[in-house]
Amino acid sequence: MTPVPAYHHGNLRSTLLAAAERSLRQHGAGQLSLRELAREAGVSHAAPRRHFADRQALLDALAEAGFARLHAELRTALAAAGTDFGSRLHAMAAAYLRFATEDAALLELMFTGKHREGAEHLVAAAAGPFGLMHDLIVEGQARGVLEPGSPDRAGIVLFATLQGIATLVNGNLVAPGLLDGITRTAVDQFLRGSRPR
């Protein structure tokens, strides 16, 4: 039997997070184990504890990284969309739904994690991507494209629509190939329904 090597990994934290994300995609959060991740990384079973005090700390780090990636993807989509508000809203919605359907288990972990008591760091991490969505609604109202009023209320309607689409796709009730068309239709309907009267 070959002994497990002692801690020697130069970038163990990122290696463990990458392995954890792969495991999350394949098996869900319930199957994540620090011991298994250590074995996969080729380090002693105690080595991950230098970076993650326990399994929950690993899950929180995964969720935090997920919010950072979602924020970056939304920013990239908005930057590429130009200045037209409709194009920006379509780009943001498409980027969010791509993330929500390609990384459904991670998104679920992100949402459940941030509502756990003592997870203020995840609430702060979530403020990035959801702040972009909020700011986009405010932008639409300032341009006169969306009716004035509470941006939170309009944002919740939009987010509920997007999350509902993601749930249908992730639950195999809607074919993934239909996602782009449904997203376009949903955003168009939101824009029509939110025009100033």
C-alpha positions in Angstrom: 0.0 0.0 0.0 1.4 3.4 -1.0 1.4 5.9 1.8 -0.5 9.1 1.3 2.1 11.9 0.7 2.5 14.6 3.3 1.2 18.1 2.7 3.3 19.5 -0.2 0.9 21.0 -2.6 1.7 24.5 -3.7 -1.8 25.7 -4.5 -3.9 23.4 -2.5 -6.8 25.7 -1.8 -7.6 26.3 -5.4 -7.0 22.7 -6.3 -9.5 21.6 -3.6 -12.1 24.2 -4.7 -11.8 23.0 -8.3 -12.2 19.4 -7.3 -15.1 20.3 -5.0 -16.9 22.1 -7.8 -16.5 19.0 -10.1 -17.8 16.8 -7.4 -20.7 19.2 -6.8 -21.7 19.0 -10.4 -21.5 15.2 -10.6 -22.9 14.2 -7.2 -24.4 17.2 -5.4 -23.4 18.9 -2.1 -24.3 15.9 0.0 -21.5 13.8 -1.3 -18.7 16.4 -0.8 -16.0 15.1 1.6 -12.8 16.8 2.6 -11.2 13.4 2.9 -12.1 12.4 -0.6 -10.9 15.7 -2.0 -7.6 15.3 -0.2 -7.2 11.9 -1.7 -8.0 13.3 -5.2 -5.4 16.1 -4.7 -2.8 13.6 -3.5 -2.3 15.1 0.0 -2.8 13.8 3.5 -6.4 13.8 4.8 -5.5 16.5 7.3 -4.0 18.9 4.7 -7.3 20.5 3.6 -7.9 21.7 7.2 -5.1 24.2 6.7 -7.5 26.0 4.3 -11.0 24.9 5.4 -11.8 24.4 9.1 -14.5 21.9 8.2 -16.8 20.8 5.4 -19.1 23.8 5.8 -16.2 26.2 5.4 -15.4 24.4 2.1 -19.1 24.8 1.0 -19.1 28.4 1.9 -15.9 29.0 -0.1 -17.4 27.3 -3.1 -20.5 29.5 -2.8 -18.4 32.6 -2.4 -16.4 31.7 -5.5 -19.7 31.1 -7.3 -21.0 34.6 -6.6 -17.7 36.1 -7.7 -17.9 34.1 -11.0 -21.5 35.0 -11.6 -20.6 38.7 -11.0 -17.8 38.5 -13.5 -20.0 36.8 -16.1 -22.8 39.3 -15.7 -20.3 42.2 -16.0 -18.7 40.7 -19.1 -22.2 40.2 -20.7 -23.3 43.8 -19.9 -20.0 45.3 -21.2 -20.4 43.4 -24.5 -24.0 44.5 -24.9 -23.3 48.1 -25.6 -25.6 51.0 -24.5 -29.0 49.9 -25.7 -31.1 49.1 -22.6 -33.0 46.2 -24.2 -29.8 44.6 -25.4 -28.2 45.0 -22.0 -31.2 43.4 -20.3 -31.2 40.5 -22.8 -27.5 40.0 -22.3 -27.8 40.0 -18.5 -30.7 37.6 -18.5 -29.0 35.2 -20.9 -25.8 35.2 -18.9 -27.7 34.6 -15.7 -29.6 31.7 -17.2 -26.5 30.2 -18.7 -24.9 30.1 -15.3 -28.1 28.9 -13.6 -28.5 26.0 -15.9 -24.9 25.0 -16.4 -24.1 25.2 -12.7 -27.5 24.4 -11.1 -26.0 22.6 -8.1 -23.6 25.5 -7.4 -26.4 28.1 -7.7 -28.5 26.1 -5.2 -25.5 26.0 -2.9 -25.0 29.7 -3.3 -28.6 30.5 -2.4 -29.0 28.1 0.5 -25.6 29.2 1.9 -26.3 32.9 2.0 -29.5 32.3 4.0 -27.8 30.4 6.7 -27.3 32.1 10.0 -23.7 33.5 10.3 -23.1 33.6 6.5 -22.7 37.4 6.3 -19.7 37.0 4.0 -22.0 35.2 1.5 -24.6 37.9 1.7 -21.8 40.4 0.9 -20.6 38.2 -2.0 -24.1 38.0 -3.4 -24.4 41.8 -3.4 -22.1 42.0 -6.4 -24.1 40.1 -9.0 -27.5 41.1 -7.6 -26.3 44.7 -7.3 -25.7 44.6 -11.1 -29.3 43.4 -11.7 -30.7 46.1 -9.4 -28.6 48.8 -11.1 -29.8 47.7 -14.5 -33.4 48.1 -13.4 -32.6 51.6 -12.0 -30.9 52.4 -15.4 -34.0 51.4 -17.3 -36.2 53.5 -15.1 -33.8 56.5 -15.5 -34.0 56.1 -19.2 -37.8 56.0 -19.2 -37.8 52.4 -20.6 -39.2 50.9 -17.4 -42.0 52.4 -15.3 -40.9 54.4 -12.2 -41.4 52.9 -8.8 -39.5 50.5 -6.6 -36.6 49.0 -8.5 -36.7 46.1 -6.0 -40.2 45.2 -7.0 -39.5 45.2 -10.7 -36.2 43.3 -10.0 -38.0 40.6 -8.1 -40.5 40.1 -10.9 -37.6 39.8 -13.4 -35.6 37.5 -11.2 -38.6 35.3 -10.4 -39.1 34.9 -14.2 -35.5 34.0 -14.8 -35.3 31.6 -11.9 -38.6 30.0 -12.9 -37.1 29.3 -16.4 -34.0 27.9 -14.8 -36.1 25.6 -12.6 -38.0 24.3 -15.6 -34.8 23.6 -17.6 -33.0 22.1 -14.6 -36.0 19.9 -13.8 -36.1 18.6 -17.4 -39.5 20.1 -18.0 -38.1 22.3 -20.8 -35.5 21.2 -23.2 -32.2 23.1 -22.8 -32.2 23.8 -26.6 -35.3 26.0 -26.1 -33.5 28.2 -23.4 -32.4 31.0 -25.7 -35.7 31.5 -27.3 -37.6 31.4 -24.0 -35.2 33.9 -22.5 -35.7 36.3 -25.4 -39.5 35.9 -25.1 -39.4 36.4 -21.3 -37.3 39.5 -21.5 -39.4 41.0 -24.3 -42.6 40.4 -22.3 -41.0 41.9 -19.2 -40.1 45.0 -21.2 -43.5 45.3 -22.7 -45.2 44.9 -19.3 -42.9 47.3 -17.6 -43.2 50.3 -20.0 -44.3 53.6 -18.4 -48.0 54.0 -18.8 
